[in-house]
Each structure stands twice: as C-alpha cells, then as structure tokens.
C-alpha cells in the first residue's frame, strides 16, 4: 500500500489515503493468456491513478 495526499474539490481539504498497487499487462493482455503473460517483463506496477 502507498499513502497519497488527495484534495477534496468541494471542501478544498487535503487528506491522506492508502492506495493499492495494481499490475498492468504491457504487451500480452491477461485475457489472451499464454506463455509469459505473467512474466515480470510483461508487467508494469501502477497505482489506480495510472502513475
């Protein structure tokens, strides 16, 4: 888990939230499956915000 500071657009207040990491399949999509789909070279670690 990562901690991120987010600002509420309605109130303008900032708060700290925990954000989980996600894995994105770069070249071979998970839905296609096959050999090497879960190899580290095919995976990118991202946050839900896409960074």
PyMOL Python script that loads the backbone (N, CA, C, O; Angstrom):
from pymol import cmd

cmd.read_pdbstr("""\
ATOM      1  N   UNK A   1       0.835  -1.176   0.000  1.00  0.00           N
ATOM      2  CA  UNK A   1       0.000   0.000   0.000  1.00  0.00           C
ATOM      3  C   UNK A   1       0.886   1.248   0.000  1.00  0.00           C
ATOM      4  O   UNK A   1       1.952   1.286   0.615  1.00  0.00           O
ATOM      5  N   UNK A   2       0.409   2.247  -0.701  1.00  0.00           N
ATOM      6  CA  UNK A   2       1.061   3.550  -0.739  1.00  0.00           C
ATOM      7  C   UNK A   2       0.171   4.561  -0.042  1.00  0.00           C
ATOM      8  O   UNK A   2      -1.043   4.376   0.043  1.00  0.00           O
ATOM      9  N   UNK A   3       0.764   5.614   0.449  1.00  0.00           N
ATOM     10  CA  UNK A   3      -0.022   6.705   1.013  1.00  0.00           C
ATOM     11  C   UNK A   3       0.014   7.858   0.028  1.00  0.00           C
ATOM     12  O   UNK A   3       1.070   8.196  -0.505  1.00  0.00           O
ATOM     13  N   UNK A   4      -1.143   8.460  -0.212  1.00  0.00           N
ATOM     14  CA  UNK A   4      -1.245   9.586  -1.142  1.00  0.00           C
ATOM     15  C   UNK A   4      -2.060  10.694  -0.494  1.00  0.00           C
ATOM     16  O   UNK A   4      -3.002  10.435   0.256  1.00  0.00           O
ATOM     17  N   UNK A   5      -1.684  11.927  -0.795  1.00  0.00           N
ATOM     18  CA  UNK A   5      -2.459  13.069  -0.330  1.00  0.00           C
ATOM     19  C   UNK A   5      -3.419  13.452  -1.447  1.00  0.00           C
ATOM     20  O   UNK A   5      -3.014  13.642  -2.594  1.00  0.00           O
ATOM     21  N   UNK A   6      -4.698  13.563  -1.096  1.00  0.00           N
ATOM     22  CA  UNK A   6      -5.717  13.943  -2.073  1.00  0.00           C
ATOM     23  C   UNK A   6      -6.490  15.145  -1.551  1.00  0.00           C
ATOM     24  O   UNK A   6      -6.684  15.308  -0.346  1.00  0.00           O
ATOM     25  N   UNK A   7      -6.922  15.974  -2.478  1.00  0.00           N
ATOM     26  CA  UNK A   7      -7.679  17.173  -2.106  1.00  0.00           C
ATOM     27  C   UNK A   7      -9.121  16.998  -2.556  1.00  0.00           C
ATOM     28  O   UNK A   7      -9.386  16.645  -3.705  1.00  0.00           O
ATOM     29  N   UNK A   8     -10.033  17.244  -1.654  1.00  0.00           N
ATOM     30  CA  UNK A   8     -11.458  17.198  -1.951  1.00  0.00           C
ATOM     31  C   UNK A   8     -11.817  18.492  -2.678  1.00  0.00           C
ATOM     32  O   UNK A   8     -11.670  19.578  -2.117  1.00  0.00           O
ATOM     33  N   UNK A   9     -12.285  18.385  -3.919  1.00  0.00           N
ATOM     34  CA  UNK A   9     -12.604  19.571  -4.718  1.00  0.00           C
ATOM     35  C   UNK A   9     -13.740  20.410  -4.132  1.00  0.00           C
ATOM     36  O   UNK A   9     -13.780  21.623  -4.335  1.00  0.00           O
ATOM     37  N   UNK A  10     -14.652  19.780  -3.416  1.00  0.00           N
ATOM     38  CA  UNK A  10     -15.788  20.517  -2.845  1.00  0.00           C
ATOM     39  C   UNK A  10     -15.388  21.332  -1.622  1.00  0.00           C
ATOM     40  O   UNK A  10     -15.803  22.481  -1.467  1.00  0.00           O
ATOM     41  N   UNK A  11     -14.566  20.719  -0.742  1.00  0.00           N
ATOM     42  CA  UNK A  11     -14.221  21.396   0.505  1.00  0.00           C
ATOM     43  C   UNK A  11     -12.841  22.051   0.459  1.00  0.00           C
ATOM     44  O   UNK A  11     -12.557  22.960   1.239  1.00  0.00           O
ATOM     45  N   UNK A  12     -11.987  21.593  -0.452  1.00  0.00           N
ATOM     46  CA  UNK A  12     -10.624  22.114  -0.528  1.00  0.00           C
ATOM     47  C   UNK A  12      -9.693  21.515   0.511  1.00  0.00           C
ATOM     48  O   UNK A  12      -8.513  21.863   0.562  1.00  0.00           O
ATOM     49  N   UNK A  13     -10.213  20.616   1.343  1.00  0.00           N
ATOM     50  CA  UNK A  13      -9.397  19.998   2.388  1.00  0.00           C
ATOM     51  C   UNK A  13      -8.556  18.865   1.796  1.00  0.00           C
ATOM     52  O   UNK A  13      -8.969  18.179   0.861  1.00  0.00           O
ATOM     53  N   UNK A  14      -7.369  18.694   2.371  1.00  0.00           N
ATOM     54  CA  UNK A  14      -6.465  17.624   1.949  1.00  0.00           C
ATOM     55  C   UNK A  14      -6.483  16.531   3.001  1.00  0.00           C
ATOM     56  O   UNK A  14      -6.496  16.807   4.201  1.00  0.00           O
ATOM     57  N   UNK A  15      -6.483  15.280   2.538  1.00  0.00           N
ATOM     58  CA  UNK A  15      -6.408  14.163   3.475  1.00  0.00           C
ATOM     59  C   UNK A  15      -5.467  13.108   2.897  1.00  0.00           C
ATOM     60  O   UNK A  15      -5.204  13.088   1.695  1.00  0.00           O
ATOM     61  N   UNK A  16      -4.968  12.238   3.763  1.00  0.00           N
ATOM     62  CA  UNK A  16      -4.072  11.171   3.356  1.00  0.00           C
ATOM     63  C   UNK A  16      -4.860   9.870   3.264  1.00  0.00           C
ATOM     64  O   UNK A  16      -5.585   9.508   4.191  1.00  0.00           O
ATOM     65  N   UNK A  17      -4.713   9.165   2.138  1.00  0.00           N
ATOM     66  CA  UNK A  17      -5.420   7.901   1.942  1.00  0.00           C
ATOM     67  C   UNK A  17      -4.419   6.820   1.539  1.00  0.00           C
ATOM     68  O   UNK A  17      -3.338   7.125   1.033  1.00  0.00           O
ATOM     69  N   UNK A  18      -4.778   5.565   1.762  1.00  0.00           N
ATOM     70  CA  UNK A  18      -3.957   4.441   1.331  1.00  0.00           C
ATOM     71  C   UNK A  18      -4.431   3.989  -0.050  1.00  0.00           C
ATOM     72  O   UNK A  18      -5.629   3.844  -0.295  1.00  0.00           O
ATOM     73  N   UNK A  19      -3.475   3.771  -0.936  1.00  0.00           N
ATOM     74  CA  UNK A  19      -3.769   3.395  -2.311  1.00  0.00           C
ATOM     75  C   UNK A  19      -3.059   2.081  -2.611  1.00  0.00           C
ATOM     76  O   UNK A  19      -1.874   1.935  -2.312  1.00  0.00           O
ATOM     77  N   UNK A  20      -3.771   1.127  -3.199  1.00  0.00           N
ATOM     78  CA  UNK A  20      -3.158  -0.153  -3.526  1.00  0.00           C
ATOM     79  C   UNK A  20      -2.437  -0.082  -4.874  1.00  0.00           C
ATOM     80  O   UNK A  20      -2.781   0.730  -5.734  1.00  0.00           O
ATOM     81  N   UNK A  21      -1.448  -0.930  -5.040  1.00  0.00           N
ATOM     82  CA  UNK A  21      -0.732  -1.039  -6.310  1.00  0.00           C
ATOM     83  C   UNK A  21      -1.489  -2.020  -7.199  1.00  0.00           C
ATOM     84  O   UNK A  21      -2.158  -2.930  -6.711  1.00  0.00           O
ATOM     85  N   UNK A  22      -1.372  -1.821  -8.511  1.00  0.00           N
ATOM     86  CA  UNK A  22      -2.002  -2.718  -9.472  1.00  0.00           C
ATOM     87  C   UNK A  22      -0.964  -3.148 -10.499  1.00  0.00           C
ATOM     88  O   UNK A  22       0.050  -2.476 -10.683  1.00  0.00           O
ATOM     89  N   UNK A  23      -1.216  -4.259 -11.163  1.00  0.00           N
ATOM     90  CA  UNK A  23      -0.341  -4.734 -12.227  1.00  0.00           C
ATOM     91  C   UNK A  23      -1.045  -4.547 -13.562  1.00  0.00           C
ATOM     92  O   UNK A  23      -2.214  -4.901 -13.712  1.00  0.00           O
ATOM     93  N   UNK A  24      -0.333  -3.994 -14.522  1.00  0.00           N
ATOM     94  CA  UNK A  24      -0.849  -3.812 -15.884  1.00  0.00           C
ATOM     95  C   UNK A  24      -0.046  -4.714 -16.806  1.00  0.00           C
ATOM     96  O   UNK A  24       1.184  -4.707 -16.765  1.00  0.00           O
ATOM     97  N   UNK A  25      -0.730  -5.487 -17.636  1.00  0.00           N
ATOM     98  CA  UNK A  25      -0.064  -6.356 -18.600  1.00  0.00           C
ATOM     99  C   UNK A  25       0.298  -5.531 -19.830  1.00  0.00           C
ATOM    100  O   UNK A  25      -0.589  -5.081 -20.556  1.00  0.00           O
ATOM    101  N   UNK A  26       1.579  -5.331 -20.067  1.00  0.00           N
ATOM    102  CA  UNK A  26       2.091  -4.417 -21.076  1.00  0.00           C
ATOM    103  C   UNK A  26       1.854  -4.905 -22.510  1.00  0.00           C
ATOM    104  O   UNK A  26       1.124  -4.260 -23.263  1.00  0.00           O
ATOM    105  N   UNK A  27       2.454  -6.021 -22.894  1.00  0.00           N
ATOM    106  CA  UNK A  27       2.414  -6.471 -24.291  1.00  0.00           C
ATOM    107  C   UNK A  27       1.365  -7.549 -24.557  1.00  0.00           C
ATOM    108  O   UNK A  27       0.630  -7.480 -25.542  1.00  0.00           O
ATOM    109  N   UNK A  28       1.301  -8.541 -23.676  1.00  0.00           N
ATOM    110  CA  UNK A  28       0.342  -9.630 -23.843  1.00  0.00           C
ATOM    111  C   UNK A  28      -0.746  -9.474 -22.800  1.00  0.00           C
ATOM    112  O   UNK A  28      -0.482  -9.658 -21.612  1.00  0.00           O
ATOM    113  N   UNK A  29      -1.975  -9.136 -23.212  1.00  0.00           N
ATOM    114  CA  UNK A  29      -3.060  -8.964 -22.243  1.00  0.00           C
ATOM    115  C   UNK A  29      -3.360 -10.257 -21.486  1.00  0.00           C
ATOM    116  O   UNK A  29      -3.224 -11.352 -22.033  1.00  0.00           O
ATOM    117  N   UNK A  30      -3.764 -10.124 -20.240  1.00  0.00           N
ATOM    118  CA  UNK A  30      -4.081 -11.281 -19.406  1.00  0.00           C
ATOM    119  C   UNK A  30      -5.197 -12.108 -20.034  1.00  0.00           C
ATOM    120  O   UNK A  30      -5.181 -13.335 -19.940  1.00  0.00           O
ATOM    121  N   UNK A  31      -6.160 -11.456 -20.670  1.00  0.00           N
ATOM    122  CA  UNK A  31      -7.305 -12.179 -21.249  1.00  0.00           C
ATOM    123  C   UNK A  31      -6.888 -13.110 -22.382  1.00  0.00           C
ATOM    124  O   UNK A  31      -7.579 -14.088 -22.664  1.00  0.00           O
ATOM    125  N   UNK A  32      -5.744 -12.809 -23.046  1.00  0.00           N
ATOM    126  CA  UNK A  32      -5.249 -13.688 -24.107  1.00  0.00           C
ATOM    127  C   UNK A  32      -4.502 -14.876 -23.544  1.00  0.00           C
ATOM    128  O   UNK A  32      -4.430 -15.929 -24.177  1.00  0.00           O
ATOM    129  N   UNK A  33      -3.940 -14.710 -22.348  1.00  0.00           N
ATOM    130  CA  UNK A  33      -3.217 -15.796 -21.698  1.00  0.00           C
ATOM    131  C   UNK A  33      -1.999 -16.211 -22.495  1.00  0.00           C
ATOM    132  O   UNK A  33      -1.482 -15.445 -23.308  1.00  0.00           O
ATOM    133  N   UNK A  34      -1.556 -17.404 -22.262  1.00  0.00           N
ATOM    134  CA  UNK A  34      -0.413 -17.927 -22.991  1.00  0.00           C
ATOM    135  C   UNK A  34       0.869 -17.850 -22.185  1.00  0.00           C
ATOM    136  O   UNK A  34       0.897 -17.344 -21.063  1.00  0.00           O
ATOM    137  N   UNK A  35       1.915 -18.360 -22.783  1.00  0.00           N
ATOM    138  CA  UNK A  35       3.212 -18.429 -22.130  1.00  0.00           C
ATOM    139  C   UNK A  35       3.793 -17.027 -21.936  1.00  0.00           C
ATOM    140  O   UNK A  35       3.806 -16.219 -22.864  1.00  0.00           O
ATOM    141  N   UNK A  36       4.260 -16.754 -20.753  1.00  0.00           N
ATOM    142  CA  UNK A  36       4.925 -15.490 -20.473  1.00  0.00           C
ATOM    143  C   UNK A  36       4.018 -14.329 -20.140  1.00  0.00           C
ATOM    144  O   UNK A  36       4.506 -13.220 -19.920  1.00  0.00           O
ATOM    145  N   UNK A  37       2.709 -14.545 -20.094  1.00  0.00           N
ATOM    146  CA  UNK A  37       1.796 -13.432 -19.836  1.00  0.00           C
ATOM    147  C   UNK A  37       2.040 -12.811 -18.455  1.00  0.00           C
ATOM    148  O   UNK A  37       1.818 -11.613 -18.276  1.00  0.00           O
ATOM    149  N   UNK A  38       2.494 -13.609 -17.476  1.00  0.00           N
ATOM    150  CA  UNK A  38       2.724 -13.091 -16.123  1.00  0.00           C
ATOM    151  C   UNK A  38       4.206 -12.890 -15.810  1.00  0.00           C
ATOM    152  O   UNK A  38       4.564 -12.703 -14.647  1.00  0.00           O
ATOM    153  N   UNK A  39       5.072 -12.924 -16.823  1.00  0.00           N
ATOM    154  CA  UNK A  39       6.490 -12.658 -16.613  1.00  0.00           C
ATOM    155  C   UNK A  39       6.683 -11.187 -16.258  1.00  0.00           C
ATOM    156  O   UNK A  39       5.928 -10.330 -16.717  1.00  0.00           O
ATOM    157  N   UNK A  40       7.690 -10.897 -15.443  1.00  0.00           N
ATOM    158  CA  UNK A  40       7.904  -9.529 -14.987  1.00  0.00           C
ATOM    159  C   UNK A  40       8.156  -8.562 -16.140  1.00  0.00           C
ATOM    160  O   UNK A  40       7.848  -7.376 -16.019  1.00  0.00           O
ATOM    161  N   UNK A  41       8.702  -9.033 -17.240  1.00  0.00           N
ATOM    162  CA  UNK A  41       8.953  -8.143 -18.377  1.00  0.00           C
ATOM    163  C   UNK A  41       7.641  -7.670 -19.020  1.00  0.00           C
ATOM    164  O   UNK A  41       7.628  -6.659 -19.722  1.00  0.00           O
ATOM    165  N   UNK A  42       6.548  -8.390 -18.787  1.00  0.00           N
ATOM    166  CA  UNK A  42       5.252  -8.034 -19.351  1.00  0.00           C
ATOM    167  C   UNK A  42       4.374  -7.269 -18.347  1.00  0.00           C
ATOM    168  O   UNK A  42       3.249  -6.896 -18.680  1.00  0.00           O
ATOM    169  N   UNK A  43       4.866  -7.034 -17.137  1.00  0.00           N
ATOM    170  CA  UNK A  43       4.043  -6.405 -16.091  1.00  0.00           C
ATOM    171  C   UNK A  43       4.595  -5.047 -15.699  1.00  0.00           C
ATOM    172  O   UNK A  43       5.804  -4.885 -15.539  1.00  0.00           O
ATOM    173  N   UNK A  44       3.704  -4.064 -15.543  1.00  0.00           N
ATOM    174  CA  UNK A  44       4.061  -2.752 -15.024  1.00  0.00           C
ATOM    175  C   UNK A  44       3.298  -2.528 -13.736  1.00  0.00           C
ATOM    176  O   UNK A  44       2.097  -2.792 -13.667  1.00  0.00           O
ATOM    177  N   UNK A  45       3.995  -2.036 -12.700  1.00  0.00           N
ATOM    178  CA  UNK A  45       3.339  -1.701 -11.438  1.00  0.00           C
ATOM    179  C   UNK A  45       2.796  -0.278 -11.561  1.00  0.00           C
ATOM    180  O   UNK A  45       3.531   0.654 -11.887  1.00  0.00           O
ATOM    181  N   UNK A  46       1.500  -0.126 -11.294  1.00  0.00           N
ATOM    182  CA  UNK A  46       0.838   1.174 -11.386  1.00  0.00           C
ATOM    183  C   UNK A  46      -0.050   1.396 -10.169  1.00  0.00           C
ATOM    184  O   UNK A  46      -0.369   0.467  -9.428  1.00  0.00           O
ATOM    185  N   UNK A  47      -0.438   2.645  -9.987  1.00  0.00           N
ATOM    186  CA  UNK A  47      -1.456   2.964  -8.992  1.00  0.00           C
ATOM    187  C   UNK A  47      -2.777   3.113  -9.747  1.00  0.00           C
ATOM    188  O   UNK A  47      -2.762   3.228 -10.972  1.00  0.00           O
ATOM    189  N   UNK A  48      -3.907   3.114  -9.061  1.00  0.00           N
ATOM    190  CA  UNK A  48      -5.177   3.311  -9.743  1.00  0.00           C
ATOM    191  C   UNK A  48      -5.253   4.648 -10.490  1.00  0.00           C
ATOM    192  O   UNK A  48      -6.096   4.816 -11.371  1.00  0.00           O
ATOM    193  N   UNK A  49      -4.377   5.598 -10.142  1.00  0.00           N
ATOM    194  CA  UNK A  49      -4.352   6.879 -10.835  1.00  0.00           C
ATOM    195  C   UNK A  49      -3.550   6.810 -12.129  1.00  0.00           C
ATOM    196  O   UNK A  49      -3.482   7.785 -12.877  1.00  0.00           O
ATOM    197  N   UNK A  50      -2.937   5.644 -12.392  1.00  0.00           N
ATOM    198  CA  UNK A  50      -2.200   5.465 -13.641  1.00  0.00           C
ATOM    199  C   UNK A  50      -0.772   5.935 -13.619  1.00  0.00           C
ATOM    200  O   UNK A  50      -0.175   6.146 -14.674  1.00  0.00           O
ATOM    201  N   UNK A  51      -0.208   6.103 -12.440  1.00  0.00           N
ATOM    202  CA  UNK A  51       1.182   6.559 -12.360  1.00  0.00           C
ATOM    203  C   UNK A  51       2.098   5.459 -11.889  1.00  0.00           C
ATOM    204  O   UNK A  51       3.304   5.671 -11.766  1.00  0.00           O
TER     205      UNK A  51
END
""", "prot")
cmd.dss("prot")
cmd.show_as("cartoon", "prot")
cmd.util.cbc("prot")
cmd.orient("prot")
